Amino acid sequence: MRNVLTAAAAQGKAIPDREELKSALVAAGIPADTLEISTSKTPTGLDVDAIEAAAKSGGDCVIGQIRGGAVTVGVLPVLASGKCFVGDSS
């Protein structure tokens, strides 16, 4: 996950597009059915300040964030809902 997010952050766009990021993660071997990607646009069409991606692995979520060109990755437990994120994600 870190390598894909770092490559996406290095492309020069403040925030990568949600579908582009999802495609890159799947191409890197992360199964699409384990992925959740936060939205890349606000309801008014503006770019978000950060985009997050998560992949479920057993009872854990590997979660990565791109904010201001910096990448952060961590591991958190799966939520009671069985998901990694609360709210809008795909």
C-alpha positions as CSV (number, residue, x, y, z in Angstrom):
1,M,0.0,0.0,0.0
2,R,2.7,2.5,1.0
3,N,4.5,2.1,-2.4
4,V,1.3,2.7,-4.4
5,L,0.3,5.7,-2.3
6,T,3.9,7.2,-2.5
7,A,3.8,6.8,-6.3
8,A,0.4,8.5,-6.5
9,A,1.6,11.3,-4.3
10,A,4.6,11.9,-6.5
11,Q,2.5,12.4,-9.6
12,G,2.2,16.1,-8.8
13,K,-1.6,16.2,-8.2
14,A,-2.5,17.4,-4.8
15,I,-4.9,14.5,-4.4
16,P,-5.2,11.5,-6.8
17,D,-8.6,10.6,-8.3
18,R,-10.5,8.0,-6.3
19,E,-10.8,5.6,-9.3
20,E,-7.2,6.1,-10.3
21,L,-6.0,5.2,-6.8
22,K,-8.3,2.2,-6.6
23,S,-7.0,0.9,-10.0
24,A,-3.4,1.4,-8.9
25,L,-4.0,-0.6,-5.7
26,V,-5.7,-3.4,-7.6
27,A,-2.9,-3.5,-10.2
28,A,-0.4,-3.8,-7.3
29,G,-2.2,-7.0,-6.2
30,I,-4.6,-5.8,-3.5
31,P,-8.0,-7.6,-4.1
32,A,-10.7,-5.1,-5.1
33,D,-13.2,-6.6,-2.8
34,T,-11.0,-5.8,0.2
35,L,-10.6,-2.1,-0.7
36,E,-12.3,1.0,0.5
37,I,-11.3,4.4,-0.9
38,S,-12.5,7.7,0.5
39,T,-14.0,10.3,-1.8
40,S,-11.7,12.6,-3.7
41,K,-14.1,15.5,-4.1
42,T,-16.3,17.4,-1.8
43,P,-20.1,17.7,-2.4
44,T,-19.4,21.0,-4.1
45,G,-16.8,19.6,-6.4
46,L,-13.7,20.8,-4.7
47,D,-10.7,18.5,-4.1
48,V,-10.5,17.1,-0.6
49,D,-7.5,17.9,1.7
50,A,-6.7,14.2,2.0
51,I,-7.6,10.8,0.5
52,E,-7.5,7.6,2.3
53,A,-7.4,4.0,1.2
54,A,-8.0,0.9,3.3
55,A,-7.6,-2.9,2.6
56,K,-9.1,-5.5,5.0
57,S,-6.8,-8.3,6.0
58,G,-8.3,-10.7,8.4
59,G,-9.4,-8.7,11.5
60,D,-7.3,-5.6,10.6
61,C,-7.4,-2.7,8.1
62,V,-4.3,-1.4,6.5
63,I,-5.1,2.2,6.1
64,G,-3.1,4.8,4.1
65,Q,-3.5,8.5,3.7
66,I,-2.2,11.1,1.2
67,R,-2.2,14.6,2.6
68,G,-0.1,17.5,1.3
69,G,2.1,15.1,-0.7
70,A,2.9,13.1,2.5
71,V,2.0,9.4,2.9
72,T,1.0,7.8,6.2
73,V,0.2,4.1,6.6
74,G,-1.0,2.3,9.7
75,V,-3.0,-0.7,10.8
76,L,-6.3,-0.5,12.8
77,P,-8.9,-3.1,13.7
78,V,-11.9,-3.7,11.5
79,L,-15.0,-1.8,12.7
80,A,-18.0,-3.7,14.1
81,S,-19.7,-3.0,10.8
82,G,-17.1,-5.2,9.1
83,K,-15.7,-2.2,7.3
84,C,-12.6,-0.1,7.7
85,F,-14.3,3.3,7.1
86,V,-17.4,5.0,8.4
87,G,-19.3,7.0,5.7
88,D,-18.8,7.4,2.0
89,S,-16.2,5.1,0.5
90,S,-16.1,2.7,-2.4
